[in-house]
Amino acid sequence: MCHQDTQIDNLPGELCCAPGAIAPKKFKRGNKEAMPTAASYAPHQMGTLIIVAFPNVMKQLFNFLKPKPVQPTIESYAQQSCGVPQEEIQLVMEWLFASLMAAGYFGKSQIIWYNSDNPDPSLEQTVKKIVRSGEPIFLYRCGGRAMSLPQGYYWRIMEEHPSMRIYQLEVKDGE
């Protein structure tokens, strides 16, 4: 009897793995009793090992083994159409980069340059897409108001920045 849940197809008996499974049949080799090996079966008799893996565990393992970035990465959306001078954009990006490093975050994040006076309809779909990534999302309000969000989210103003135009996407409590 066995206790795991793996099986090799097309072999006589089952690999000692499933609850209540039958161990592989022993056979005689000369005067000795031996367990069958992969080499003792013809190629057409070999089966496929079925491995059941938990996707989340595997993903976590791969993420753990990936080299960690040494600095944050900020992906920018609609920067060219926001109407903010390049010098101001540079200062905002430097401030955001320094804030992420000070918080100990070295992964990927996004910033959306949103002009409510000239809104880009594709940005709403972009936000919905990047919300699923679980990465930090920031918004720089170029116009008079921040963009609307999917239900369950809100923009929290980052009072640490003197412009009072930078927001971070947050999940509403209880949602």
Phi, psi and omega in degrees: 000151184228175188229355181261182186233057178232148184217146173252123181286156172066009176265151176294120185080186180243151175295137185299090186209312186278147177304129180079009183286157178265133178292156179304145181290141176275153177224163182269133175236102186068234180265359185254147173269132185225155174277143179293147176242169180301325182289340183277355179255146175291153181306325181288346179269346183292138180256190180250130177285125181263120180244125178257117181244148176272115185305319182294320179295317180295318180297317179296320179297314179297319178296324179294322183279342178294144175295138181278138178294150181268352178208156179293156174241129180242118177266134187248137179237135175062028181295321184290329185263006185279337179086009179269136179300148183303324180296319179291321177300316180300316179295319179296315180296319178296317179297315181295318178300312180296323179295318178296318179295319179297329178278357179079020179261122182238018180265203182266143175216169181231149171231134179249127177264103188250123178251104182292341177283338179217067187292145177259111184299335180290341181294327179298318177293322178299315180298315179301322180291313185282341175299322181292341182288338181079006180270155179300138179235131179240157178227134171253118182278109180272331181256209184278341182214161178279159181286155178286156185233165173297156180302138179098359180233159174209161176265122175262123180292139178265094185293347180291337181268132185296339183286337184058031180240000181258132182234154173241137179289130180230156174268135177293142178299141177078012180234000000 
